[in-house]
Amino acid sequence: MNIRVMRIELKRSIAPWAGAVVLTSALAFLYLVNGAWWSGTAAWTAQWTSLALWTRGLLFYLWPLAVGLGALQGLRDHRSKMSELLTSTPRPAWHRAAALAGTTALTLASAFALLVLVGGVQVLANTEYTHLGWLPISLVGALFLVAGTVLGMGAGRALPSALTPPALAMGALVFTALMHMSLGRTETTTATGIPITEPNRVSLLSPAVEEVRDVLVTLSASVHVGQTIWLLGMAATGFALLVAATPRVRLLALTPVLAGAVIALLILPSDPRRMYVVDEAAAALVCDGPVCVTKTHQARLADLAGPGKEALRLLHGALGSQAPVSVRENTAVLPEGATPQWSRKTVLFDFDDDIIAAAKGEELTWALIAKGMVPGCSPVGWSSFGNDEYAQTVAVGWVLGDLRWLPGTGSASLRREVDAEARPVWTELKALPRAEQLSRINAMRAAALSCKGDAFDALKGGASR
C-alpha cells in the first residue's frame, strides 16, 4: 500500500477518528481517575514493565471499542451502496480490503504506541533501570487492537446492519468481562483456608491482564507466543471475511480464528505461576555491603545503605548472635492470599510496605528494625492493622530504649490507639530482668517470622495461637 492510497483512505475512512478515540479515552482514564496505577513502585510511570502491563490492562475496554469501530468501518461500502459497483471493477477484492484494513489497523496501532510513549517519557525520568523485556507485552497489546479491528471490519462486511457495530462491541466487552470474572477464573483455597480465584489459560485469550501488584512480575514467553498465534488467526479470519463474497466462503473464513484458539490453548500455560513470572534480570540484587536492593530499584540503594547498616548494628547490639546479618529487598512473588515467608538472618522488606514507603533518614532505620523484628503476617494482597503493628512498636522501643512513632502511623487517632495498646506492654517488658526480656523477644520473633502465632501475645508472656 503506497502513501497516496493511504492518504486517500485516511480522508474517506474513520481511521483517524478511531485512533483519536482510542488515544484520548485511554489518557483520560489514566489521568482523570485516581487508581492503583498512580501509586507505589508499580505505578504506570515508575518502571517499564509496569507501564506495559498497565496500558495492556486498558484493553479491557479499548479492545471492544476497536472491534466496534472496525465493524463501523466495515459497513462503509454497504452504507454508500457501492458494493455491486466495486465487485465489477478489475481491482482484486483483497487489494481494497488490504487498503481499508491496513490504514485503520496502522492508525490504532500508532495510537497505542503514542499512549506507551506518553508513559515512557515519564518512566525515563523516574528510573535508571532500562531494558527491552517490556516490549513484547506492548507489541502483543497493539496486535490485539489490530486483530480486533480487522475482525470487526470483516464481521461488519459479512453482516451489513446498523446493529452490527454496537452488538460486536458489547459482545467483545462481555467476553473480556467473563474472562476476568468467571470463565477465565479458577476457584481455589490457600494453605490457610482463604478462598481465592486464580486465572486459568482461557483467561489469556482476553486482551487485558491482571492488575499489577508487583514491579518484578512480567508475562512469560509462552504467553506471548500463544496470544500471538491466537491474534494472527483472528486477524486472518477478519481479513477473509472482508474479501469473502459467498456464504460458504464466509463460513470457511472462521477456520483461522478457531484453529488459532485451539493452538493457542495448547501453548498457553495452565499454572498461574507460569503465566505471571518473576523477571529474573529485574530481580537481580545490587548491594552495598550487607544492604541489597533489586536492579529495578538500584537508584534507591544510596538512600537505603546507611539506615540499613545502622539498623543491623542496633539489632546486633540488642539480639547478639540471633540478630539478622543483612538487609534485602524481598524478591519472592507469592500468590494472593498466601502466607508471607520471612528469614531469621535477613531483614526482608518491600518498598511498597507502608512502614518503609513513609520513612526517610532515621525513621528508615526504625522501619527496618521493625521489619527485622516483626515483619508482618497479613496474607499477600491483604491489608490490616492490629497486633503486628503493636508488636513492632514495642520491639523497636525495646531495641532503641524508648517508644518511637513508627512511619505509617501518622494520624493522631492511630497514634493514640497504638500508644494505648503498646505502652503498657513495653513498660511491663522493660521492668522484667534482662533474661526474661530476651526470652519474650525471642518468642515474639519466633511467632512473627513463622506466622504461626501472635507476636503481641508472646510479648505479653502469653502462648502463641
PyMOL commands that set and color helices and strands:
alter all, ss='L'
color gray80, all
select helices_A, chain A and resi 3-12+15-32+36-38+48-57+59-74+76-79+83-87+93-126+135-158+164-181+201-205+221-243+247-252+255-267+272-275+280-283+295-322+354-357+362-373+387-400+412-431+434-450+455-459
alter helices_A, ss='H'
color red, helices_A
select strands_A, chain A and resi 185-189+195-199+217-219+276-278+285-288+291-294+326-329+346-349
alter strands_A, ss='S'
color yellow, strands_A
deselect
rebuild
show_as cartoon
